[in-house]
Amino acid sequence: MALQQRLVAAGCEVTPVVDHHILRSIYFHDVNGIALEASWWTTDGRGLEFRPEDPEMFADPDPVPAVAELASDGLSFTPTTRLQ
């Protein structure tokens, strides 16, 4: 995973990838000691490939804004970071 490699190259302690079956995660701490998780979907919870355009995946009638954006037309903005 590219983020994991970038964090290690920047001197961060990073866990191996943890497989939660429907998503995978890595865990690390920021420079202030705050624990962080980076995760990504691998399946949709039914064992099918994750597809954000699937209406059944986002069945919540009042989803949080990020989920609504992802379900409608994908993310309009993805922040970039520069690890130092």
SERO-4910 file (N, C-alpha, C, O; in steps of 0.05 Angstrom, whole numbers):
BEGIN
 pado doro    nc1    nc2    nc3   cac1   cac2   cac3    cc1    cc2    cc3    oc1    oc2    oc3
  Met    A     17    -24      0      0      0      0     18     25      0     36     27     16
  Ala    A     12     43    -18     29     67    -22     30     84      3     52     93     11
  Leu    A      7     89     17      8    106     41     25     93     62     41    107     75
  Gln    A     22     68     66     38     54     86     68     57     81     84     63     99
  Gln    A     76     55     55    104     58     48    113     87     52    136     91     62
  Arg    A     96    106     46    104    134     50    107    141     80    125    155     88
  Leu    A     89    130     96     91    134    125    117    122    137    131    135    152
  Val    A    123     98    128    148     85    138    172    102    129    191    106    144
  Ala    A    172    111    103    194    127     93    197    153    108    219    164    110
  Ala    A    175    163    120    176    188    135    183    183    164    183    202    180
  Gly    A    188    158    172    196    151    199    173    145    218    178    143    242
  Cys    A    149    140    208    127    133    225    126    103    230    133     87    213
  Glu    A    118     96    254    112     68    259     84     63    249     65     76    255
  Val    A     82     42    232     57     35    219     52      5    223     71    -11    221
  Thr    A     27     -2    229     21    -30    232     21    -44    205     19    -31    184
  Pro    A     24    -70    205     18    -84    180    -11    -80    172    -27    -71    189
  Val    A    -18    -86    148    -46    -84    139    -63   -104    155    -56   -127    157
  Val    A    -85    -94    167   -103   -111    182   -127   -116    165   -141    -97    156
  Asp    A   -133   -141    160   -156   -149    143   -181   -153    160   -182   -172    176
  His    A   -200   -135    157   -225   -137    172   -247   -151    156   -270   -150    163
  His    A   -239   -163    134   -256   -178    115   -272   -159     96   -271   -164     72
  Ile    A   -286   -139    106   -300   -121     88   -283    -96     82   -289    -81     64
  Leu    A   -263    -92     99   -244    -70     93   -217    -77    105   -214    -95    121
  Arg    A   -197    -62     96   -170    -66    106   -160    -39    117   -168    -18    108
  Ser    A   -143    -41    138   -135    -17    152   -105    -18    159    -93    -40    161
  Ile    A    -93      6    162    -68      8    175    -71     29    197    -89     46    196
  Tyr    A    -55     26    218    -57     44    241    -30     57    246     -9     44    242
  Phe    A    -30     82    254     -6     97    259    -12    121    276    -36    126    282
  His    A      8    136    285      4    160    301     15    185    286     35    183    272
  Asp    A      1    207    289     12    232    277     33    244    295     40    232    316
  Val    A     45    266    287     67    278    302     59    287    330     76    291    348
  Asn    A     33    290    335     23    297    362     15    273    379      5    276    401
  Gly    A     20    249    368     13    225    383    -15    216    380    -24    198    394
  Ile    A    -30    228    362    -58    221    358    -60    196    341    -48    195    319
  Ala    A    -74    175    350    -76    150    335    -94    155    311   -116    167    314
  Leu    A    -86    145    288   -101    148    264   -104    121    250    -88    103    253
  Glu    A   -125    119    234   -130     95    218   -135    104    189   -149    123    184
  Ala    A   -122     90    171   -129     93    142   -140     66    133   -128     45    137
  Ser    A   -164     67    121   -177     42    114   -189     45     86   -194     67     76
  Trp    A   -194     22     74   -207     21     48   -224     -4     46   -218    -25     57
  Trp    A   -247     -1     31   -266    -23     28   -255    -44      9   -242    -37    -10
  Thr    A   -260    -69     16   -253    -91     -2   -277   -105    -13   -278   -114    -36
  Thr    A   -298   -107      4   -324   -118     -5   -346   -100      7   -340    -82     22
  Asp    A   -370   -105     -1   -393    -89      7   -407    -99     32   -429    -90     38
  Gly    A   -397   -119     45   -410   -130     69   -427   -155     62   -433   -171     79
  Arg    A   -433   -158     36   -447   -182     26   -428   -200     13   -436   -221      2
  Gly    A   -402   -193     13   -382   -209      0   -377   -202    -29   -361   -214    -42
  Leu    A   -391   -182    -38   -388   -173    -66   -367   -151    -67   -362   -137    -47
  Glu    A   -356   -147    -90   -336   -126    -94   -349    -99    -87   -372    -94    -94
  Phe    A   -334    -82    -73   -344    -56    -65   -348    -38    -90   -330    -34   -106
  Arg    A   -373    -29    -92   -380    -10   -114   -396     13   -102   -420      9    -96
  Pro    A   -385     36    -99   -399     58    -86   -424     67   -102   -441     80    -90
  Glu    A   -426     60   -127   -450     68   -143   -474     49   -138   -496     55   -147
  Asp    A   -470     27   -123   -491      8   -117   -510     21    -97   -502     27    -74
  Pro    A   -536     25   -104   -555     38    -86   -560     23    -61   -567     35    -40
  Glu    A   -557     -3    -61   -561    -19    -37   -539    -15    -17   -542    -19      7
  Met    A   -515     -7    -26   -493     -3     -8   -498     21     10   -490     21     33
  Phe    A   -511     41     -1   -516     66     14   -546     69     18   -558     88      8
  Ala    A   -558     51     33   -587     51     36   -597     70     57   -621     73     61
  Asp    A   -579     83     72   -587    102     93   -602    125     80   -592    138     62
  Pro    A   -627    131     89   -642    153     77   -630    180     82   -637    200     69
  Asp    A   -613    182    103   -601    208    110   -571    204    115   -562    206    138
  Pro    A   -556    197     94   -527    191     99   -511    217    106   -520    239    100
  Val    A   -488    213    118   -470    235    123   -461    246     96   -462    232     76
  Pro    A   -454    272     95   -447    284     69   -426    270     53   -429    268     28
  Ala    A   -405    259     65   -384    245     50   -395    220     36   -388    214     13
  Val    A   -413    206     49   -425    182     37   -444    190     15   -444    177     -6
  Ala    A   -459    211     19   -477    220     -2   -461    229    -27   -469    222    -50
  Glu    A   -439    242    -23   -423    251    -45   -411    227    -60   -411    226    -84
  Leu    A   -400    208    -45   -389    184    -57   -409    168    -73   -404    159    -94
  Ala    A   -433    166    -62   -455    151    -75   -465    165   -100   -473    152   -119
  Ser    A   -465    192   -100   -477    206   -123   -458    207   -147   -466    198   -168
  Asp    A   -434    217   -144   -417    219   -167   -388    217   -161   -370    226   -175
  Gly    A   -382    205   -139   -354    202   -130   -344    226   -115   -359    246   -113
  Leu    A   -321    225   -105   -310    247    -89   -302    270   -107   -288    266   -127
  Ser    A   -310    294   -101   -303    317   -117   -276    328   -110   -263    342   -126
  Phe    A   -266    321    -86   -240    331    -78   -227    310    -60   -239    299    -42
  Thr    A   -202    304    -66   -186    286    -50   -162    301    -41   -145    309    -58
  Pro    A   -158    306    -15   -135    322     -6   -109    307    -12   -108    282    -10
  Thr    A    -89    322    -17    -62    310    -20    -46    319      4    -50    340     15
  Thr    A    -27    302     11    -10    308     34     19    306     26     25    293      6
  Arg    A     35    319     40     64    317     36     76    310     62     79    327     80
  Leu    A     85    285     64     97    276     89    126    287     90    141    285     70
  Gln    A    133    297    113    160    308    117    175    293    138    198    299    143
***
